[in-house]
Amino acid sequence: MCVRSRTGCVVPELTVRVARACNPQGTTAMAIRDHLNGLWSDEDFEEWYPRDGKPGLSPAQLATVSVLQFLLELSDRQAAESVRNRIDFKYAMGMELEDPGFHHSVLTDFRARLTEEGRADKLLDLALEKIRAVGLIRERGRQRTDSTHVLAAVRDLTRLELVTEAMRAALEELARRAPHELVGLVTEDWAKRYGRAARLGKNPSKPKTRIKETGEDVRLLLRYVHRYLPALHNGEQVQALRQIFVQNYVLDAQDRPKWREPEDAGLPPSAVAIVSPYDISARYARRGETRWKGFLAHVTETCDPDTPSVITDVTTTKAPVHDTKALPGIMGNLDDRNLLSKEHFVDGGYLSVALKQQVARDHGVGLVGPIRARSTRQSRKGTVFHREAFSIDWDKKTVTCPQGKVTSRWAAPPSLAPYITASFTVADCRDCPVKSSCTRTDARTLSFLPRDLFEIQSEARTEQQTQEWRSRYSLRAAIESTISEFVNGHGMRQCRYRSENKAHVQHVLTAIAVNLERIDVHLPPTPVRQPRTPTALQGFLDQQRIHRPRSWRVATHPAG
């Protein structure tokens, strides 16, 4: 299937007349065509399709329908029906009124193409270029970022339910691909255990027996597939079963599967633990009182005065990924789009001193956010000497305490964080009159960042105590309303589809839809329909100031 170019496509005249008559004020769908030139053209998608083959549907039209689908919270069937029946949809896509549209399954195929090679982000890039062209995004302005949790489209399962359901899913896959190979393998016991979805609950009957039988069944099936069905060994559900089996069972000395316990063989961390056989990219995470299985969505928007807040990036990550790990990728995306800001507002979860320095050095962006406060015993108790009470001499590599004692050791031990450690001797601290207010050990040891990071940390902590900084940082709070709009207005909290890539496509299409809603009120108004030029007789009547009817709807018959 190839792309049939529709360069210079214009909306049919009849579609324009009917759409304008039915919607004099216009709609958001019509604004896409009027002010943003349809957002996309078919030439933008030529790389996604082969050069030869039967011409397919217009990818630009499918992209427009996909965005309108998320704008109005429509299912695939409802979106395809809207293309057939709604005039503003036909106007936005430049279709004839009698065009029957397409089957709803086409939208599924198009979203599958969007999951490949970062094409969803390319779709957002093209939309942002059109929005920037109409002057609604400022160069090097201000932006802000925040994240929200997203629930995967899977059911919560206990560990035993997870293994049981993974076994059932693998048998379903084998039954579809090679049902004759299961003859003699699947017994009545297997049919009883895996013939329907697992519903065991947290307290199933005979749990040890179920764990033992399920482990032996999985072990037997995996060996059977590996030995006799090598062509089916790489099946999606078979591979999911293998990973889930390894994460929940360990083989003992007799090569028998044994249930993993936290205190025995250990369980995998949440960053790699699979929570569903149907979406192996979903992960379990916990933040404060919030616990969920799924992903994280990071939303970035502009926050300049007198302009709409335009979504400039949406990043989808696994649930356990920390915000500081996601921020470099967000900055890279903005850099690729030439949309980097002068100031970028984030909360404390995104910020570290090293990251603040890195972003300023690599992208010229100033991260604005609270640097984490001190959490040592000395900082929590006012009667104890904290780190600022000591004087650091960076050139001599020494630290002097309030009593005038100088450290004897200065080292930078290898670690993930670039910290320097300075220690006093036991002799210096043993007879110190204020030792009880300094340390509970034999000698005080200080840890602090290298000089360049230490200066950034001290400056940031001093600045964030000022009223001017707090007033400027208050801009970040409005991102919470954007998150609420995504969640409550467009259903972003719950994934429509399974897998991280498909969830990202949902988030990008939702972001483009939100952008269209926001910029619609800032775009120029729909041009008012110009009245017809008066005829010669009508012009004569107007010159003579003789009243004439302005519309055929006005009655012309005399009363009575």
C-alpha positions in Angstrom: 0.0 0.0 0.0 1.4 3.4 -1.0 0.4 7.0 -0.4 -1.6 8.8 -3.1 -0.4 12.4 -2.8 -3.2 15.0 -2.5 -1.0 18.1 -2.8 -2.9 21.4 -2.9 -6.1 19.7 -1.8 -8.9 22.1 -1.2 -12.2 21.7 0.5 -15.0 21.0 -2.1 -17.2 24.1 -2.7 -20.4 22.3 -1.8 -18.8 21.1 1.5 -17.7 24.6 2.3 -21.2 26.1 1.6 -23.0 23.5 3.7 -20.5 23.6 6.5 -20.7 27.4 6.7 -24.4 27.4 6.6 -24.7 24.8 9.3 -21.9 26.2 11.5 -21.7 30.0 11.0 -19.4 30.4 14.0 -17.3 27.4 13.0 -16.1 24.5 15.1 -12.7 23.3 16.4 -12.6 20.8 13.5 -13.2 23.5 11.0 -10.5 25.7 12.6 -8.0 23.0 11.7 -8.7 23.6 8.0 -9.2 27.4 8.2 -6.2 28.5 10.2 -3.8 25.5 10.4 -4.1 24.4 6.8 -5.2 20.9 7.9 -2.2 20.4 10.2 -0.7 17.7 7.9 -0.3 16.9 4.2 0.1 13.4 2.7 3.7 14.2 1.7 4.5 14.3 5.5 3.8 10.6 5.7 5.4 9.2 2.5 8.3 7.7 4.4 5.9 5.5 6.4 4.6 3.7 3.3 6.2 1.8 0.4 6.6 3.5 -2.9 4.7 0.9 -4.9 1.5 -0.8 -4.3 -2.2 0.0 -4.3 -3.0 3.6 -3.3 -4.4 3.6 0.2 -6.4 6.1 2.3 -5.0 9.5 2.9 -2.7 9.4 6.1 -3.3 13.1 6.6 -7.0 12.5 6.8 -6.5 9.5 9.2 -4.3 11.6 11.4 -6.9 14.3 11.6 -9.6 11.8 12.4 -7.4 10.3 15.2 -6.9 13.7 16.8 -10.6 14.6 16.6 -11.4 11.2 18.1 -9.5 12.1 21.2 -10.7 15.6 21.2 -14.3 14.4 21.5 -13.6 11.2 23.4 -14.9 8.9 20.6 -14.4 5.2 20.1 -13.1 3.9 16.7 -16.7 3.1 15.6 -18.0 6.5 16.7 -15.1 8.3 14.9 -15.7 6.4 11.6 -19.4 7.2 12.0 -18.7 10.9 12.5 -16.6 11.0 9.3 -19.7 9.7 7.4 -22.2 11.9 9.1 -20.7 15.1 10.5 -20.2 18.0 8.0 -17.4 19.7 10.1 -15.4 16.4 10.0 -15.7 16.4 6.2 -14.7 20.0 6.0 -11.6 19.4 8.2 -10.5 16.6 6.0 -11.5 18.2 2.6 -14.0 15.5 1.7 -17.0 15.5 -0.6 -20.4 15.4 1.2 -21.2 12.1 -0.5 -17.9 10.5 0.6 -18.8 7.3 2.7 -15.6 7.5 4.7 -13.9 4.2 5.8 -14.2 1.2 8.1 -13.4 1.8 11.7 -10.6 -0.9 11.8 -8.5 1.4 9.6 -7.8 3.6 12.7 -6.3 0.7 14.5 -3.9 0.0 11.7 -2.9 3.7 11.5 -2.2 3.8 15.3 -0.1 0.7 14.9 2.0 2.7 12.3 2.3 5.5 14.8 4.0 3.2 17.4 7.0 2.6 15.1 10.2 4.6 15.0 8.9 7.6 17.0 6.2 8.5 14.5 3.8 9.7 17.2 6.3 12.3 18.2 6.8 13.3 14.5 3.0 13.9 14.4 3.3 16.3 17.3 6.3 18.0 15.7 4.3 18.7 12.6 1.4 20.1 14.6 3.6 22.3 16.7 5.2 23.7 13.5 1.8 24.9 12.3 0.9 26.3 15.7 4.2 28.2 15.8 3.6 29.5 12.3 0.5 31.4 13.5 2.5 33.0 16.3 1.2 31.2 19.3 4.5 29.9 20.7 7.2 32.3 21.8 10.9 31.7 21.1 12.9 31.0 24.3 9.9 31.7 26.6 8.9 29.9 29.7 7.7 26.3 30.1 6.7 23.9 32.9 6.6 20.1 33.3 4.8 17.7 35.6 3.8 14.1 35.6 0.8 11.9 36.4 0.3 8.2 36.9 -1.4 6.2 34.1 -3.2 2.9 34.7 -2.5 0.1 32.3 -5.4 -1.6 30.6 -4.9 -4.8 32.6 -6.5 -6.4 35.6 -4.8 -6.4 39.0 -3.5 -10.0 39.6 -1.9 -11.7 42.6 1.4 -13.6 41.9 -0.4 -16.9 41.6 -3.1 -15.4 39.3 -0.3 -13.9 37.2 1.4 -17.2 36.6 -1.9 -19.0 36.0 -3.1 -16.4 33.6 0.3 -16.4 31.8 -0.1 -20.1 31.4 -3.6 -19.7 30.0 -2.5 -17.0 27.6 0.4 -19.2 26.2 -2.0 -22.1 25.7 -4.4 -19.7 23.9 -1.6 -18.6 21.6 -0.5 -22.2 20.8 -4.1 -23.2 20.2 -4.5 -20.4 17.6 -1.2 -21.1 15.8 -0.9 -24.9 16.1 -3.9 -26.6 17.7 -2.9 -30.1 16.5 0.4 -29.9 18.5 -1.6 -29.7 21.8 -3.2 -33.1 21.3 -2.0 -35.4 24.1 -0.5 -32.5 26.0 -3.5 -30.7 27.4 -5.3 -32.9 29.9 -8.6 -32.6 31.8 -6.7 -31.2 34.7 -5.2 -28.5 32.5 -8.6 -27.7 31.1 -9.9 -27.3 34.6 -7.1 -25.1 35.7 -6.6 -23.0 32.5 -9.9 -23.3 30.7 -11.1 -19.9 31.9 -9.7 -16.6 33.2 -7.9 -16.9 36.6 -10.1 -15.7 39.5 -8.3 -16.9 42.6 -8.3 -13.9 44.9 -5.8 -13.2 47.7 -6.7 -16.2 49.7 -7.3 -19.2 47.3 -8.0 -22.7 48.6 -5.0 -25.0 48.8 -2.5 -22.3 47.8 0.6 -24.5 48.2 -0.9 -27.2 46.0 -1.9 -24.7 43.3 1.6 -23.1 43.4 3.3 -26.6 43.0 0.9 -27.8 40.2 1.1 -24.5 38.2 4.9 -24.4 38.4 5.2 -28.0 37.2 2.7 -27.3 34.4 4.6 -24.2 33.2 7.9 -26.1 33.4 6.5 -28.9 31.3 4.9 -26.6 28.7 8.1 -24.6 28.2 10.2 -27.7 27.8 7.7 -29.1 25.3 7.7 -26.0 23.2 11.4 -25.6 23.3 12.0 -29.2 22.2 9.1 -30.0 19.8 7.8 -26.5 18.7 10.9 -24.3 18.0 9.0 -22.3 15.5 6.6 -21.2 18.2 9.1 -20.6 20.9 9.4 -16.9 20.2 5.7 -16.3 20.4 4.7 -13.2 22.4 2.7 -15.1 25.1 5.2 -18.0 25.3 8.0 -15.5 26.0 5.9 -13.7 28.5 5.3 -17.0 30.3 9.0 -17.8 30.4 9.8 -14.4 31.9 7.0 -14.6 34.5 8.1 -18.2 35.4 11.7 -17.0 36.0 10.5 -14.1 38.1 8.2 -16.2 40.4 9.9 -19.6 40.5 13.4 -20.9 41.1 14.7 -24.4 40.3 15.9 -26.3 43.3 18.7 -28.9 43.4 16.4 -31.6 42.0 15.5 -29.3 39.1 11.9 -28.8 40.5 10.2 -25.4 40.4 10.1 -23.7 43.8 8.1 -20.6 44.7 10.2 -17.5 45.2 10.0 -15.9 48.6 11.3 -12.4 49.5 13.5 -13.8 52.2 14.7 -16.8 50.2 15.5 -16.6 46.5 14.3 -13.0 46.3 11.8 -11.3 44.0 12.7 -9.0 41.1 12.5 -5.2 41.7 9.4 -3.3 40.5 11.4 -1.8 37.6 11.6 -5.2 35.9 8.8 -7.3 37.5 6.0 -8.1 35.0 2.5 -7.5 36.3 0.4 -8.9 33.4 1.0 -11.4 30.6 -0.9 -9.2 28.2 1.2 -6.0 28.8 4.7 -6.9 29.7 5.8 -3.2 29.6 3.5 -2.2 32.5 5.1 -1.9 36.0 4.0 -1.5 39.6 5.0 1.7 41.3 4.3 3.6 44.6 4.5 7.3 45.3 3.4 8.3 48.7 -0.1 6.9 49.2 -0.6 6.3 45.4 0.0 2.7 44.2 -0.7 1.7 40.6 0.3 -0.6 37.7 1.1 1.1 34.5 3.1 4.1 33.3 4.0 7.7 33.9 3.0 10.6 31.6 5.2 13.7 31.7 3.4 16.8 30.2 5.3 20.0 29.2 3.6 23.2 28.2 4.4 26.9 27.6 3.4 29.4 30.2 4.1 32.8 28.6 1.7 35.7 29.3 -0.9 36.7 26.7 -0.5 33.4 24.8 -2.3 30.0 25.2 -0.5 27.3 27.1 0.6 25.0 24.2 1.6 21.4 25.0 5.1 21.1 23.6 6.0 17.5 24.7 4.5 14.4 26.1 6.8 11.7 27.4 5.6 8.3 28.5 7.8 6.2 30.8 7.5 3.1 32.9 5.9 3.7 36.3 9.0 3.2 38.5 11.2 5.6 36.4 12.2 8.6 38.5 11.4 12.1 37.2 15.0 13.1 37.2 15.7 10.3 34.7 12.9 11.5 32.4 13.9 15.2 32.3 17.0 14.8 30.0 14.9 13.1 27.4 12.3 15.9 27.6 15.0 18.5 27.1 16.3 16.5 24.1 12.8 16.4 22.5 12.4 20.2 23.0 15.9 20.8 21.5 15.0 18.7 18.5 11.9 20.8 18.0 13.7 24.1 18.5 11.4 24.8 21.4 13.8 25.1 24.3 12.8 27.7 26.9 14.8 30.3 28.8 13.3 29.1 32.1 11.8 25.7 32.8 9.6 25.2 35.9 9.6 21.8 37.6 8.9 20.4 41.0 11.4 19.0 43.4 11.1 15.5 42.0 12.6 16.5 38.7 15.5 18.6 40.2 19.0 17.8 41.4 22.0 20.1 41.6 23.9 18.0 39.0 20.9 18.0 36.6 20.5 21.8 37.0 24.1 22.3 36.0 23.8 19.7 33.1 20.7 21.3 31.6 22.2 24.8 31.8 25.4 23.6 30.2 23.9 21.5 27.4 20.8 23.4 26.5 21.1 26.9 28.0 17.9 26.4 30.0 17.5 27.5 33.6 15.7 25.0 35.7 13.5 26.6 38.3 12.5 24.5 41.2 13.1 23.8 44.9 16.4 22.2 45.8 15.9 19.4 48.3 16.3 20.6 51.9 18.9 19.1 54.2 17.9 15.9 55.9 20.8 15.2 58.3 20.4 15.0 62.1 22.3 18.3 62.4 19.9 20.1 60.1 16.8 18.7 61.9 18.0 19.8 65.4 18.6 23.5 65.9 21.1 22.9 68.8 23.5 20.9 66.6 26.1 22.4 64.3 25.0 21.9 60.7 27.2 22.0 57.6 27.0 25.7 57.1 28.7 26.3 60.5 32.0 24.9 59.0 34.3 26.9 56.7 35.5 25.2 53.5 38.9 26.2 51.9 38.6 24.8 48.4 42.2 25.7 47.5 43.8 24.0 50.5 41.2 21.3 50.6 40.5 21.7 54.3 37.5 22.3 56.5 37.6 24.4 59.7 35.1 23.8 62.5 33.6 26.5 64.7 36.2 25.7 67.4 39.1 26.3 64.9 40.1 22.7 64.3 41.1 21.7 60.7 40.3 18.4 59.0 43.1 16.0 58.4 41.5 14.1 55.5 39.9 15.2 52.2 38.8 12.5 49.8 36.4 12.0 46.9 35.4 8.3 47.1 34.0 6.6 44.0 30.2 6.7 44.0 27.2 7.5 41.8 26.9 10.9 43.4 30.0 13.2 43.2 30.5 13.9 46.9 33.6 15.0 48.8 34.3 13.6 52.3 36.3 15.6 54.9 37.1 14.1 58.4 38.4 15.4 61.7 40.7 13.3 63.9 39.6 11.6 67.1 42.1 13.7 69.0 40.5 16.9 67.7 37.0 15.9 68.8 37.6 13.9 72.0 38.2 16.9 74.3 36.1 19.4 72.4 33.7 21.3 74.8 30.9 21.4 72.2 31.2 17.8 71.0 27.7 16.9 72.2 26.3 19.6 69.9 28.4 18.5 66.9 28.5 14.7 66.6 27.6 11.4 68.4 30.6 9.6 67.0 34.3 9.7 67.9 35.0 12.3 65.2 32.9 14.5 62.9 32.8 13.7 59.2 31.3 16.1 56.6 30.1 15.2 53.1 29.4 17.9 50.5 29.3 18.4 46.7 32.4 19.5 44.6 33.0 23.2 44.4 31.0 24.1 41.3 28.0 22.1 42.4 28.3 23.3 46.0 28.1 26.9 44.8 25.1 26.2 42.7 23.4 24.4 45.6 24.1 27.2 48.1 23.0 29.9 45.6 19.7 28.1 44.8 18.9 27.4 48.5 19.4 31.1 49.3 17.4 32.3 46.3 14.4 30.1 46.9 13.9 31.7 50.3 13.2 35.1 48.7 9.7 36.4 47.9 10.7 37.2 44.3 11.6 33.6 43.6 8.4 32.3 45.2 6.4 34.7 43.1 8.1 33.6 39.9 7.9 29.9 40.8 4.1 30.2 41.3 3.8 29.8 37.5 4.5 26.1 37.9 1.3 25.5 39.9 -0.9 25.9 36.8 0.4 22.7 35.3 -1.8 20.9 37.8 -4.9 22.2 36.0 -3.5 20.9 32.7 -3.0 17.4 34.3 -6.6 17.6 35.6 -7.7 18.5 32.1 -5.9 15.5 30.6 -7.2 13.2 33.3 -10.8 14.3 33.7 -11.5 15.8 30.3 -9.8 13.3 28.1 -9.4 10.1 30.1 -5.7 10.1 30.2 -5.5 8.3 33.5 -6.7 5.0 32.0 -4.9 3.5 29.0 -7.1 2.7 26.0 -4.5 0.3 24.6 -1.9 -2.2 25.9 1.9 -1.6 25.7 4.0 1.5 26.4 4.2 2.5 22.8 0.5 2.4 22.3 0.0 4.3 25.5 2.4 7.0 24.2 0.4 7.3 21.0 -2.8 7.9 23.1 -1.0 10.6 25.1 0.4 12.4 22.0 -3.0 12.4 20.2 -4.6 13.7 23.4 -2.0 16.4 23.6 -2.6 17.6 20.1 -6.4 17.6 20.8 -5.9 19.7 23.9 -3.7 22.1 21.9 -6.5 22.5 19.3 -9.0 23.3 22.0 -6.7 25.9 23.6 -5.7 27.7 20.4 -9.1 27.8 18.9 -10.1 30.8 21.0 -6.9 32.6 20.1 -7.2 32.1 16.3 -8.8 34.8 14.2 -12.6 34.7 14.0 -14.3 32.9 11.1 -14.7 35.4 8.2 -18.2 36.8 8.1 -20.1 36.0 5.0 -20.2 39.0 2.8 -23.7 40.2 1.6 -24.5 40.0 -2.1 -23.9 43.1 -4.2 -27.2 45.0 -4.7 -28.8 44.9 -8.1 -29.5 48.0 -10.1 -33.0 48.3 -8.9 -32.0 47.6 -5.2 -29.3 50.3 -5.6 -31.9 52.8 -6.9 -34.3 52.1 -4.0 -31.4 52.6 -1.5 -30.5 55.9 -3.1 -34.1 57.1 -3.0 -34.4 55.9 0.6 -37.2 53.6 -0.3 -37.6 50.7 2.1 -37.0 47.3 0.6 -37.0 43.8 2.1 -33.5 42.6 3.1 -34.4 38.9 3.0 -36.8 36.7 1.1 -38.1 35.6 4.5 -39.7 39.0 5.0 -43.3 39.0 4.0 -44.0 41.1 0.9 -47.8 40.7 0.8 -49.8 43.7 2.1 -51.7 43.1 5.3 -55.3 41.9 4.9 
